[in-house]
Amino acid sequence: MNAERSLKITITSTLALVILQGGLTCLILENMRGGAGGGLDLRQSALLLIAVACTVFGWFLAWHYTARRDDPGAEEGGPHAALLLQSVEEGVVSVDGAGYVTFANQAAHELLGYREGELAGRDLREVMHHGRTLDCTSCGKQSCLLHPAFIGGRRQRSRNELLWRNNGSSFSADFSCSALAGGSRPGAVLTFRDVSARREVEERLRLQGAALEAAMNGIIIANRQERIIWVNQALCRILGCTPEQLLGKDPQSLFSSERDPELLAELAESLEARRPWQGELVGHRGDGTALDQEVTVAPVLDETGGVGNFVWILLDISRRKRSEAALQESTRLQEEANRQLVRTVQRANELAVKSARASAAKSEFLANMSHEIRTPMNAIVGAGHLLRETELSPRQGEYLQTLMVSADLLLGIINDVLDFSKIEAGKLMIGQVTFAVRAVVDELLAVYAHRARQQGIDLHVELDSQIPDLITGDPMRLAQILNNLLSNALKFTRHGSVQLAVKLARKDAGSAELIFAVRDSGIGILAEDQAQLFQAFTQLDGSITRSHSGTGLGLAICKRLTTMMKGEIWCESIPGLGSTFSFWLPFGIAAADSRVERKKEAGFTPFRQQRVLLVEDNPFNQKVALALLERGGLQVTVAGNGAEAVELVRAKEFDLVLMDVRMPGMDGLTATREIRALGKPGTESLPILAVSANAMDQDVAASLEAGMDGHIAKPFTPDSLYGAIAAWLNGPGSAAAGGREQVEERPQVAKVDFETGVRQTGGDRKLYRDLLRQFEREYQDQGGEVERELRAGNREEASRLAHSVKGIAGVLAALPLHGAAQRLETALKGEGDVTAVLSDFREELKATIACLQAEGWQNLTSSNPRQPAEATGNGSSRANA
């Protein structure tokens, strides 16, 4: 029995005794008034009965109250009630009037994160927090969940309240709070449940509903009786109806049964079979207008696996249908236009084929003409050079001079034809180097002064003193233009003078424009003929009786070259008084310390008796080449055709092969391939140079493709021949021919032949510059890499690195480095002294990198002064990949 129960029993008993005592007191007083012997009268008896009755009633109440509290049946209900409260999943907490916990079931402990029994006797506000934060120290009692029950005794309910656990985590809960009756400070009972999972589901459903409402497609949900129970706003917008107008309808009624009866029947069959369906149907809006729709219907299964609902998705494709119709019409028109275009293209292709055949025929003609003329010219030029070194009488010297001049003129005609062909094909490049105008003019005067004296013509030059000392441009092409103009002036002038004038037209900080003028006192040109001057293959006097020869290409080439150099050329002439051919060109102004490219006389030092195989079928060219090679200090073996050359290489050792290309039987290209495939040690790296009258770019490319290392064009001069050979042999000896010492140095071969490199990259200057930069950046320490691999015993990897340098050096036209890398690769394969060759390789690589770092090679010019020995020979090397 608790204290409250004991107090109630005590109060009830006391009241009963007070009532009984009062009745007895009243009876005794009444007796004292009436006398001791008197008996009880009726009123006294009544009072006594009332007192006894009140006493008995008080004791009855006390007994009854005690009996209810002590009833065995009631005591048995306690454990059952506690067990019931402990088994529910909701948390149940009771508190007294002061807010202290008097009872908390197991679910309450688990939900709030306490062990069983930890909540009893504690202030509810200490163990049960609610709200957005865990800290409830600042909350007043009026904000407590139990406050309404304490104050007003009313029941309090709340949904989705945020409650906090003992560990600081929170959860969503629904709770109910009720006041306990009785007493001046009634307690309260709080029940709550965790509804976090329900909240997540509700939020997910809310988002899904929002997504469905935001969808652009119309969406219908129908029940299993195929009646609409929900639609989204997109469908209402598409159909122009309100949801109330659509709910309860059969979705199939939204489509026209007349337009697509078969599709509707197929749809009904799929719905009956509970299968998904997709197709295009024609529907109608609320106003009766038709619209094309793409419809998808999918059944939704319930928890038993049966169909509970159907989801319809409708996409308005009316605009797409209109676009398709327009596209079909456009396609029809396009097909018609295409057919017309095909006919046009076929016609154009026919014309292109004819043009290609004509171009190929022209190229073949030029190649054949070049070869057929250059082959005998090689013998003429070579024999002339050999003859010039013999003792000649004055008359013989005069004859020889006439012969050499005629050969030069003939070679000039050939070069004009080839240059014009290159210009038409877009393969002629304009260089940018530093040079002096005075040097170009002086060289031209040295060529034409003797001729002018022979003709009795005064040849003089006027050079503007304000012209910068050094400019940047293409001196070779400038000299070519002036050469043509001076040659024509002397050709058409019988008496009088020829003047070359160069003036400064404009100058600023970094550029200058120069005007060149060649004036003569010759026959002049009629006004109506001046318009044809710069046309190709045009001669003003084309009759068989004309007094002046020529191809009619010189001025056309001048016109093309000035245009390519961003300049202009024109003519002013008066018949009988003379002509003036003028042109202006823009140039850059170079710094005073810039390197200048000049031509200089090449000294000659004989070779060291290296073994050379000369492969040549023409007996005249054999004699000339043999004499020149032997005079240069080489041991020469001659082969008359390609097959003989292959056998000689198989049987003997050679340091270099000079290979003609066009030969009867086995040509030079085939012979080179067979030599490379012999398998004999050293044949893969044996230098093979083409010596051919085929001087077109495609001929050079074919030679490199066949495996040759360079190309020497016929006719060659001694200097050009020796210079090309020196690039592949280890340099000539120091002993002079005939025992005489020669102090002149041989012309050094360019470390990088930039012009050849540009040609080998298809004329793409930007690509070539990028390759040079990459080579300078990535290959500086390649020699060290090779040495490290050798020290580590990785000879194969060292050979691969050397092969890589050889390939890129060939592409970049770094001829000396290419040769050094090739020799190193050969040595690494066991065919030479690796130490010495590696040292040469590292020095050559260092020199090549220094050349790139020291010079303004962005101008794409040769790194060393271009020597006469390089004027004709092409020292490009093949790229070994």
Summary of the structure (lengths in Angstrom):
residues: 881
radius of gyration: 58.0
end to end distance: 108.4
largest distance: 207.8
contacts: 2638
relative contact order: 0.05
helix: 50%
strand: 18%
